[in-house]
Amino acid sequence: METRKKDQNIMVNQLGLKQKNVLKVFIIIIDIILLLFFNVTVCYADLEDDEEIDVEEIKKEIVQASTTIAEEPKLNAKIGLVFDRASKTILYEKNGLKQVPMASTTKIMTAIVVLENADLTDVVTIDKKAAGTGGSRLGLKVNDKITVHDLLYGLMLKSGNDTAVALAIHVGGSVEGFANMMNKTAEEMGLVNSHFVTPHGLDAQGHYTTAYELAYMADYGLQNPKFKEIVSTKIYTVTINGQPQVISNTNELLGNLDGVYGVKTGFTNGANRCLVTACKRGELDIITVVLGADTKKIRTQDSMNLIEYTHKNYQVVNLEKIIQEKFENWKQLNEKRIYINKGKTNQIHIQLEEMPYKTMAIKNTQTDNINLEINSLYYLEAPIQEREIIGNVKVQIKDKTIGTLNIQNERAIGKKEVKDYFMDFLSLLP
């Protein structure tokens, strides 16, 4: 009886596979007809993966495995990364600095550029190029009218390649012009391993990023309230030609996993399945990136694994407070030992440069291993300028240096003049 049931399940799965293959063949035929008879260029390499997955089942698997999670999570995808939003640092990475294609996660940068350069109330009339863009689509047609605002929702929820091209032409004048804007924005962000050719992420030579820089883009975007609002929306109603159309977010973790509030899915033949996820529980706010997964289930499972691993093994600490307390203890013992030769005063007041971030996610096992390596000059020659650097502090977690801060002179100290020596002489007289 059990064998017969398994055979039936296999037959059902095979039938489902055949139906999907028939659908894909049908789409290809339609694309060929459009190309031959209507001279419309199309591409079907970016069909968002429609593989059905059971998020709840994966969630149970992760929870069961969490009791035996190793020192680092094991991923099936080629690339994975966890990014701490508070400190902008990498907590975990597997090939996280490798340049790779990123499919529709490209649209994170597309949305950023649009939000920084366009009026959301502008009405866009869809042209032939945008309407003819294939792959995942909102379903725009030539002469359709839709606002930039709703195009952004179609871009980030539905992953519409047609919306990406429409926005690119509206904002940049052309796809090429918009790509230049994307690259300029990336440069301004300080990204050195990203380059954009298209606004949608269809496979193209010279179009790439890294998991780290993709996480950095997502973090940058999420600082914009509108960007965050869009990517955290599960269902939205866009208006095309005055008619409402309900769309759903392609992000399978949104609404299904505690703390998830974005960001973007992606899939092309060249990039495979991709997922950028933002998740906050308590004070711990992270972005995970999974690229190059062979199936949608793997990208989902790996993303959940990274999230659960991080929230189990890391906590947010007030790094600024710890550094200040340790430095003040050192200062009490050492500030008076600093000698100023020929100074109008031999009393110096020192201060420590501020950390670029106040809090940081640190492994539970390393919260007691935060130390300072302090190096300072103890002999100084006057004059000394205000905020002159007299040493530095290396902030270390165990044996790893995570930052170096300067020790500065708080106030200027002038060099003694003849009259100052005379006054010193007089003070010695009985």
Buried (B, 14 or more C-beta within 10 A) or exposed (E): EEEEEEEEEEEEEEEEEEEEEEEEEEBEEEBEEBBEEEEBEBBBBBBBBEBEBEBEEBBEBBEEBBEEBEEEBEBBBBBBBBBBBBBBBBBBBBBBEBEBBBBBBBBBBBBBBBBEEBEEEEEBEBBBBBBBBBBBBBBBEEEBEBBBBBBBBBBBBBBBBBBBBBBBBBBBEEBEEBBBBBBEBBEEBEBEBBBBBBBBBBBBEEBBBBBBBBBBBBBBBBEBEEBBEBBBBEEBEBEBEEEEBEBEBBBBBBBBBEBBBBBBBBBBEBBBBBBBBBBBEEEBBBBBBBBBBEBBBBBBBBBBBBBBBBBEBBBBBEBBEBBBEBBEEBBEEBEEEBEBEBBBEBEBEBBBBEBEBBBBBBBEEEEEEBBBEBEBEEEBEBBBEEEBEBBBBBBBBEEEEBBEBBBBBEBEBEBBEEEBEEEEEEEEEE
